[in-house]
Amino acid sequence: MRLRLVVAAAFIAATTASQAQAPAPATPESLVLAAKRAAGQDYAGTFLRICVAPDNLATGTGGGGRGAANAAPAARVVPDRATWYAQPYKVFDNLYFIGTRIHSAWALTTSAGIIVIDTLFDYAIEPEMIEGLTRLGLDPRDIKYVLISHAHGDHDQGAALLQSRYGAKIVMGAADWDATLQRTASAPGGVPRRDIEVGREGRKLTLGDTTVDVIATPGHTPGTLSYFFPVKDAGRTLTAAYSGGTAFNFPRQAATFAVYRDSQRKMIEVSGAAGATVLMSNHTEFDRAYDRARIAQLPRAPGERHPYESDTATVLRYFEMAGNCAEAQRLLVQ
């Protein structure tokens, strides 16, 4: 009897301990708190944008205001140049900023030509990208590939021009190609011809001495792509993780938030495996590209890190934050 009591007491104690150690079910509040911790001061602005006041929270729809792939063309309005123009900068030994103050576009140089990462609204193509490359001593005719992170006008309206004028190959997620080709010929920037499609399995794209790992990360749009590529800083090679779509400006549906969440988890896995120490985005508000591009022009003290360089743990926290914010929204709408 005594032995049975001891065994029973041990079982109860073990069960109680097990129950005490079991994690509590996630709630929107706990997920937002976890996202806040992950963001820290590095990504505080992005946390506020997507976790505290998500783009689609008030309207329930998204994308049209940024030139969504399947939206009807709006009347073309060119903002005052002073509000968006940015001069081009060499940011890494092999990576050049050719974007605006708001939207990023990059030229990745290789031994066999240039890979352009994202384009801009049509009004910014010539002054920012074409003239920008020339000012940097690069030849736009050397553009071989144009990687489009997602089919919103602020990132893809230059694709048709670069394809038709320079013969560049356009790389886009398969689902976003389908939506892009539904645009009318009069859409701002025109419509590129279907070119290189990337499916859910992703792909590797090699040009000369450089390979870009193209990762399918649907969510922001169905065909959103993210990238991993090498950047060089004074002889050192670092790995950049480029987030292809951040804001929640898509239909407010649980299934879409789940897709977005899973894409962020994939980016955590790939970023960790790649040892990425540079986090980049295609909106300057998310990675402070406009500020960092200018800071990179300043001399550095011996041992001082590049303004874009952090560490892998910091890169992972970006995607942890975004995934938790998406999961919080999924729970709220399911």
N, C-alpha and C positions, 0 to 999 in steps of 0.2 A: 504493500500500500504506500509506504513511504517513498519507494522508488517511483511509483506511478505519479505521485504528487510532485516529485522533483522534475520528472520528465514533462508533466503537464505545465508546471510553472515555467520551465525552460522554453517550451513551445509557445506559451502565451507571451513570454518576454521577447522571444525572437520575432513573433508575429507583430507585436506592438512596435518593436524597433524597425521592422521592415516597413510597416505602415507609416511610421514617423519619417522614414527616409524617402518615401515615395514622393516625387515632385507633385506639387499641386497643379491641377489643370490650368493651362494657359488661359488668360483672359485678355481682352483688349487693353485693359489698364496695365497688366503685368508686362505685356509685350511692348507697349509704348515706353514703359519704364526701362525695359531691357534695351530698347532701341536708343533711348537717351543715353544710357551708360555706354553703349557701343560708339555712339557719335562723339561723345566727349566734346572737347573744344575744336577738334579737327574738322568735324562735319556738322557743327551746330546749325549752320544755315540750312543745310540739306535736310536735317532732321525736322526743323521747323516747317520747311516747305512740304515735305511728304507725309509727316506723321502728325503734326499739329493742325495743319490746314491743307489737306490734300486737294489738288486741283479740281477734282471732280466731285468734291463733297457737296457743293451747293447745287450743281446742275444735273448730276447724274449721267452726263455724257462727256465726251472728251475728244480732243484731237483737232477739231475744225479750226480753232483759233491759231494753231501752229501750222496750218497747211496740211491737214491730214490727207493720206493717200487717196481716199475715195470721196473727199469732200468736194462740193461744187466750187469752181474757182471764184474767189471773191474779187471785188474790184481792186486793181493793183494800186497800192499806196506806198510810195517811197518815203520813208521817214527822213527827217533832217539828217544829213550826213554826219553832222557833229555829234549825234546821239549814238552812232554805231561804229564809225570808222576807227580802225586801229592800224597802226603801221605794223609791217611784218617783222618778225624777230627770229633769229637763230637761237633755239632754246637748248637743244642738245647738239652734239657734234653731227648727228644725222637726222635731226628732227626740227622742223621749222614751223612756227606759228603763222598761219595765213588767214586767220579768222577775224571776226569783229569783236567788239567789246562784250558782246552777248553770246554769240555762237562761235564755236571753235571749228576750225578746219586746219589740217596739218599736212605737211609734205615730209614723208619719210624717204630719205635718199638711200639708194642701194648702189652696188657696183654695176647694175644693169638698167638703171632708170629710177623714176620717182613713183612712189605709191602715195596717192592723196587719200587722206582719211576724212571723210565727210566734206560736203560742200555747203553752200549757204543759200539764203534767199537770192533770187535772180539779180536783184539790184546791186548785190555786193560781189558778184563773181569777178567782174573785170577789175575793179579797184583793189579788192582785197587779195584775190587768188592769182589772177593772171599778172597784173602789175606787181603784186607782192612778190611772186616768184622771181620776176625779172629784177626787182630791186635787191633781192637777196643773192643775185648772181646765178640763179637757177633758170633753166630753159623749160618753159611749159611744154615744149614738144617732146620732152623726155618723160612725160607722164605716161605710165604704162597701165596702171590700175587705179580705179577710184572705188574705195570701199565706202558704202553707204550704210551707216549704222541702223537707220530706220527711215521709212518713207513718210516723213513730214517735210513740208516745204522749206523749213529753216535749215534742213540738212541735205536736201537732195535736188534743189532746183538748179544747181550747176552741173548736174550729171550729164544732161543731154548736150550741153555746150562742149564739155570736155570730151565727150564721146565723138561728136560730129567734127569738131575742129582738130583734135589731136589723135583720134583713133584709140583713145583710152578704153580699156575694158572696164565695164561697170559691174561691181559685185554687190549683190543685194540678197536679202533673205527671200526665199521662194514665195512666201505668202505676201510679202510686200511688193514683189514684182507683179503679182496678180492684181493687186490694188492699184499700183502705179499705172499699169497699162489701161486702166479704165478711165484715166483722165482724158479730157478733150485736148486736141492739138493746140488750142489757145490757152492752155493752162500756163501760168507763169513759169518761165524757164523751159517750156516745151516738155516733151515726153521722150525719154531715152528708149532705144531699141532694147528688147530683152537680151540680156547678155549672160553673165555668170550667175547662176542661182546657188544658194546655199540652203540646204535642208536642215532638218533637226539634228542630223549627225555632225554638222559643222564641216570644216575642211582646213587644210593647211595651204597657204598660198606662198610660193617662193619666187622671189625675183632677185637674181644675182646672188649676193651673199647674205640675203635677209629672208627670213621666213616669218610670216604672220600666222598665228593660230587663230582662226575665225571660229567663234563659239556662238551657236544659236542660243539666244536668250529671250525668247518671246515673252510678252507681257505688256511693255509700253506700246508696242504694236505686235501683231502676230508674227512678223518676220524680223524682229529686232536682232541685230548681231552685235557682239562684243568682241574685243580683240586682245591678244597678247603679242607683244613684239619687243625686240631689243632696242634700247636707246643707249647711246655712248656718251660718256662724260670724261673727257681728258684721259682717254685710254681705258677706262673701266666700262664694262657692259652691264647695264641694269635691265630688268624686265619690267615693262609697263603693262598694267591692266587697264584697258579702256572700256568704260561702261557705256553701252550703246543706247540706253534709255532709262531715265530715272523717274520723271514725274508720273503721277497717277492720272493723267488726262486721257483716260479711256473709260468705256462704259462701266458703271459701278455694279459689278457682278462678282459674286463669290468665286466663280470658276476662273475668272480673269485674274483676280488677286492671287489665287492659288498657283496659276501658271507663272505669274511674276515672282512669287515667293520661291518657287522651285528653281527658277532661273538664277536668283540670287544665291541659293544654296549651291548651285552648280559653279557659280563664279568663286565662291569660297573654296570649293574643292580644287578648282583649276589654279586659282591664285596661290594657294598653299603649295601645290605640287610644283608650280613654276617658280616659286620664291619671288613673286612680284614685290617690288619695293617702291613702285611709282603708281599712283592712282590718277587716272585721267577720265574726263567726261567730255561730252560734246556741248555742254552749256557751261560757260565760264563761271557761273554762280556756284556750281557744284564742285569744281576743282580749283577755282581761283586762277584759271589759265591766263587771263589778261594780266593780272597782277604778277603771277609767277614768271610770265614771259619777259616782263620788264625787269623784275628783280634779277633774272638770270643774266642780264647784261652787265651787272655790277661785278667788280672784282671780289673774289672770295679770299678769306684768310686761309692759311694752310690748315688742311684737315676739315674745313667747313664743307658741309654737304650741299649738294645741288638743291635749289629751292623746291624742286619737285620730289626729291628723294625722302622717303621715310623708312619704314621697315615692313616686313610682311604682315606682322600682327596688326599694324595700323591699316594696311590695305584691306585685310580681312574684316576689320571692324566696319568698313563702309558697307560691304555687302551684308554683313550681319544686321546692321541698322536697317537697311532697305528691306531685307527679308522679314524682319520683325514688324516693321510698319505695314507691310503688305498683309501679313497674317492677321494683324490687329483689325485691319479693314475687312478682311474676309470674314472674321468672326462677327463683325458688326452687321454685315449684310446677309449672312447665310440664313 
